[in-house]
Amino acid sequence: MSVKITPVKIWRRKESISNLIGKKGVVESVTIVRAAPSGFGQYAPYPVAIVKLVNGKRIMGQMTDYHADEVTTGQKVVAVLRRLRTEEKKDVISYVIKFRPL
């Protein structure tokens, strides 16, 4: 079963996503996804972290622009907007919040 991403869903999420861009936080927990779900197999293994933002809110997201030794608890990160995955030409391009080490 795949999730259908439509322009309407993207439009509805735009404000919540745009409010997170550039927010800084600290990695509270991290894990490496080795058995990726359908559509993400080419990216495995990849780290996913729970990040506590400076406002106290916790967000789960994939790490990006990292070196393997940089992904640890206590690591300072910033929320960035990145492409979710490589789509077919006919599909909508999806962007999500990911975290980049500072």
C-alpha atoms as one frame of an Amber mdcrd trajectory, in Angstrom:
protein
   0.000   0.000   0.000   1.453   3.347  -0.966   0.494   6.740   0.365  -0.995
   9.009  -2.265   0.567  12.453  -2.050  -1.507  15.106  -3.737  -0.966  18.840
  -4.267  -3.858  19.454  -1.844  -2.093  17.543   0.967   1.120  19.452   0.303
  -0.739  22.785   0.328  -2.390  21.976   3.673   0.976  21.120   5.295   2.918
  24.101   3.925   2.529  26.342   6.980   3.510  23.724   9.547   6.531  22.751
   7.457   7.639  26.331   6.751   7.510  27.153  10.483  10.081  24.414  11.185
  12.697  25.408   8.585  15.811  26.756  10.277  14.780  25.710  13.801  17.665
  24.363  15.868  17.573  21.432  18.238  19.434  18.558  19.847  19.300  14.869
  18.906  17.700  12.958  21.788  17.625   9.525  20.174  18.890   8.087  16.916
  18.537   4.808  15.056  19.752   3.457  11.729  17.092   2.158   9.340  18.581
  -0.828   7.530  15.386  -2.492   6.246  13.730   0.468   4.562  10.042   0.587
   3.625   8.875   0.291   0.042  10.165   3.158  -2.087  13.114   3.951   0.195
  15.281   0.866  -0.322  17.917   2.733  -2.332  18.535   5.089   0.617  19.145
   2.383   3.256  20.887   2.421   5.605  19.952   5.911   6.829  19.671   7.518
  10.280  16.392   8.710  11.780  16.449  10.869  14.896  14.116  12.302  17.499
  15.106  15.952  17.860  14.101  18.252  20.694  13.754  21.763  19.282  14.610
  24.872  21.305  10.887  25.475  21.903  10.612  22.034  23.581   8.747  20.351
  20.727  10.015  16.906  19.680  10.124  15.992  15.983  11.159  12.745  14.329
  13.000  13.027  11.042  15.674  11.659   8.801  19.223  13.008   9.079  20.825
  14.524   5.986  24.280  15.863   5.017  25.964  13.828   7.752  29.050  11.709
   8.356  28.506   8.386  10.126  30.464   9.501  13.196  28.438  12.759  13.515
  25.091  11.139  14.263  25.025  10.829  18.050  22.728  11.834  20.872  23.439
  15.364  22.001  24.400  16.454  18.462  23.144  19.933  17.575  21.110  20.015
  14.367  19.027  22.394  12.268  15.783  21.624  10.417  16.092  21.879   6.632
  13.747  21.269   3.720  14.758  18.330   1.523  13.220  16.165  -1.151  11.567
  13.057   0.298  12.570  10.676  -2.483  13.097  10.460  -6.218   9.714  10.335
  -7.915   8.646   9.331 -11.364   8.176  12.173 -13.860   4.394  12.044 -13.457
   4.438  12.184  -9.642   4.259  15.190  -7.343   7.653  16.117  -5.853   7.403
  15.806  -2.070   9.526  17.802   0.341   9.843  17.132   4.081  11.755  18.390
   7.091  15.056  16.614   7.656  17.847  17.464  10.088  21.392  18.562   9.239
  24.223  18.587  11.811  25.561  22.003  12.787
